[in-house]
């Protein structure tokens, strides 16, 4: 399994932090802050509230880091802490706003890597519009997988769903995007 540089550096920084290197904690925060902020904004739908939640989440992450025995589990663990903080904020507000609001706001300014065939052949705006039409769970799984680079197992931990459900959501989301981006393609889901 190929691990990207960010994950390897993250593992190193966690081990260094366990050894008492305080600068490692600072570097770890800088390394993951953008991803976790984006995740909080996606869940809460409010950039200012996301920043506040992230400050609280970092306190919990840094307090609990010494108990994290497997450095490779850090991304899913940290995303999970942020997700719990966001859920608590949503419950406290007792609002009917859903996680899709934050994702829609993120997608409005998102850039798309030119690697995938659908991405190469489609207009970025068309992809964004097609993604906003996806059900919330599928859109969240797709964003966590493709935009944040998380594994199916990590998404399962973050969303508290079985890995098989995450895979199914990704499969359906991809099919719906393919149909939306290529109207000539038959919609096999409803056949």
C-alpha positions as CSV (number, residue, x, y, z in Angstrom):
1,X,0.0,0.0,0.0
2,X,1.5,3.3,-1.1
3,X,1.5,6.0,1.5
4,X,1.7,9.6,0.6
5,X,4.3,12.0,2.0
6,X,1.8,13.8,4.2
7,X,0.9,10.5,5.9
8,X,4.5,9.5,6.4
9,X,5.4,12.9,7.8
10,X,2.4,12.8,10.0
11,X,3.4,9.5,11.5
12,X,6.9,10.8,12.1
13,X,5.6,13.9,13.8
14,X,3.3,11.9,16.1
15,X,6.2,9.6,17.1
16,X,8.4,12.7,17.7
17,X,5.6,14.3,19.8
18,X,5.3,11.2,21.8
19,X,9.0,11.5,22.5
20,X,8.5,15.1,23.8
21,X,9.3,17.2,20.8
22,X,7.0,20.2,21.1
23,X,7.9,21.6,17.7
24,X,6.5,18.3,16.2
25,X,3.1,19.2,17.6
26,X,3.2,22.6,15.9
27,X,4.2,21.1,12.6
28,X,1.5,18.4,12.9
29,X,-1.1,21.1,13.5
30,X,0.1,23.1,10.4
31,X,0.1,19.9,8.3
32,X,-3.5,18.9,9.0
33,X,-5.1,22.3,9.8
34,X,-6.3,23.0,6.3
35,X,-7.9,19.6,5.8
36,X,-9.6,19.6,9.2
37,X,-10.8,23.2,8.7
38,X,-12.3,22.2,5.3
39,X,-13.9,19.2,6.9
40,X,-15.5,21.3,9.7
41,X,-16.7,23.8,7.2
42,X,-18.3,21.1,5.1
43,X,-20.1,19.7,8.2
44,X,-21.2,22.9,9.9
45,X,-21.8,25.1,6.9
46,X,-20.3,28.1,8.4
47,X,-16.7,29.1,8.0
48,X,-16.5,31.2,11.2
49,X,-18.1,28.5,13.3
50,X,-15.8,25.9,11.7
51,X,-12.7,27.9,12.8
52,X,-14.0,28.1,16.4
53,X,-14.9,24.4,16.4
54,X,-11.4,23.5,15.0
55,X,-9.8,25.4,17.9
56,X,-11.7,23.3,20.4
57,X,-11.0,20.1,18.3
58,X,-7.3,20.8,18.3
59,X,-7.3,21.1,22.1
60,X,-8.9,17.6,22.3
61,X,-6.6,16.2,19.6
62,X,-3.5,17.5,21.3
63,X,-4.7,16.2,24.7
64,X,-5.5,12.8,23.3
65,X,-2.5,12.4,21.1
66,X,-0.4,10.7,23.8
67,X,-3.0,8.0,23.9
68,X,-3.0,7.4,20.1
69,X,-1.0,4.2,19.8
70,X,-1.1,3.8,16.0
71,X,0.2,7.0,14.3
72,X,-1.3,5.8,10.9
73,X,-4.8,6.1,12.5
74,X,-4.3,9.9,13.1
75,X,-6.3,11.2,10.1
76,X,-9.4,9.2,10.8
77,X,-9.1,9.9,14.5
78,X,-8.7,13.6,14.1
79,X,-11.5,13.9,11.5
80,X,-13.7,12.0,13.9
81,X,-13.0,14.4,16.7
82,X,-13.8,17.4,14.4
83,X,-17.0,15.6,13.3
84,X,-18.1,15.1,16.9
85,X,-17.4,18.7,17.7
86,X,-19.5,19.8,14.7
87,X,-22.3,17.4,15.6
88,X,-22.4,18.9,19.1
89,X,-22.5,22.4,17.6
90,X,-25.4,21.5,15.3
91,X,-27.3,19.9,18.2
92,X,-26.7,23.0,20.3
93,X,-28.1,25.3,17.6
94,X,-31.1,23.0,17.1
95,X,-31.1,24.0,13.5
96,X,-32.5,22.2,10.5
97,X,-29.4,23.0,8.5
98,X,-27.7,19.9,7.0
99,X,-24.1,19.0,6.2
100,X,-24.8,19.7,2.5
101,X,-24.8,23.5,3.1
102,X,-21.1,23.3,4.1
103,X,-20.3,21.0,1.2
104,X,-22.1,23.2,-1.3
105,X,-20.1,26.2,0.0
106,X,-16.8,24.3,-0.3
107,X,-17.6,23.0,-3.8
108,X,-18.4,26.5,-5.0
109,X,-14.8,27.4,-4.6
110,X,-13.2,24.0,-5.2
111,X,-10.7,23.3,-7.9
112,X,-10.6,19.9,-9.6
113,X,-7.5,17.9,-10.3
114,X,-7.2,17.0,-14.0
115,X,-6.4,13.4,-13.4
116,X,-9.7,11.5,-13.9
117,X,-11.2,11.0,-17.3
118,X,-14.5,12.6,-16.2
119,X,-12.6,15.6,-14.9
120,X,-10.6,15.9,-18.1
121,X,-13.7,15.8,-20.3
122,X,-16.1,17.9,-18.3
123,X,-16.3,21.5,-17.3
124,X,-15.4,22.1,-13.6
125,X,-18.7,24.0,-13.2
126,X,-20.6,21.0,-14.5
127,X,-18.9,18.8,-12.0
128,X,-19.8,21.1,-9.2
129,X,-23.4,21.4,-10.3
130,X,-23.7,17.6,-10.7
131,X,-22.2,17.1,-7.2
132,X,-24.8,19.4,-5.6
133,X,-27.5,17.2,-6.9
134,X,-26.1,14.1,-5.1
135,X,-27.7,12.9,-1.9
136,X,-25.8,14.3,1.2
137,X,-24.2,11.0,2.2
138,X,-22.9,10.3,-1.3
139,X,-21.6,13.8,-1.7
140,X,-19.8,13.7,1.6
141,X,-18.2,10.3,0.8
142,X,-17.1,11.5,-2.6
143,X,-15.6,14.7,-1.2
144,X,-13.8,12.9,1.6
145,X,-12.4,10.3,-0.8
146,X,-11.5,12.4,-3.8
147,X,-10.9,15.8,-2.4
148,X,-9.4,14.9,1.0
149,X,-7.7,11.7,-0.1
150,X,-9.1,9.6,2.8
151,X,-9.5,5.8,2.5
152,X,-12.8,3.9,2.6
153,X,-11.9,2.7,6.1
154,X,-11.2,6.2,7.3
155,X,-14.4,7.5,5.8
156,X,-16.3,4.6,7.6
157,X,-14.8,5.7,10.9
158,X,-15.6,9.4,10.3
159,X,-19.2,8.8,9.2
160,X,-19.9,5.9,11.6
161,X,-21.0,3.6,8.7
162,X,-19.7,0.2,7.6
163,X,-17.0,0.3,4.9
164,X,-19.3,-1.5,2.5
165,X,-21.8,1.3,2.8
166,X,-19.1,3.8,2.1
167,X,-18.1,1.8,-1.0
168,X,-21.8,1.7,-2.2
169,X,-22.2,5.4,-1.7
170,X,-19.1,6.1,-3.7
171,X,-20.2,3.7,-6.5
172,X,-23.7,5.4,-6.7
173,X,-22.2,8.9,-6.6
174,X,-19.8,8.1,-9.4
175,X,-22.6,6.6,-11.5
176,X,-24.8,9.6,-11.0
177,X,-22.0,12.0,-11.8
178,X,-21.2,10.0,-15.0
179,X,-24.8,10.2,-16.1
180,X,-25.1,13.9,-15.2
181,X,-21.9,14.7,-17.0
182,X,-22.6,12.6,-20.0
183,X,-26.4,12.7,-20.7
184,X,-26.0,10.2,-23.6
185,X,-24.9,7.6,-21.0
186,X,-27.8,5.2,-20.0
187,X,-28.8,5.5,-16.3
188,X,-28.4,1.9,-15.2
189,X,-29.6,2.6,-11.7
190,X,-33.2,3.1,-12.8
191,X,-33.3,0.5,-15.5
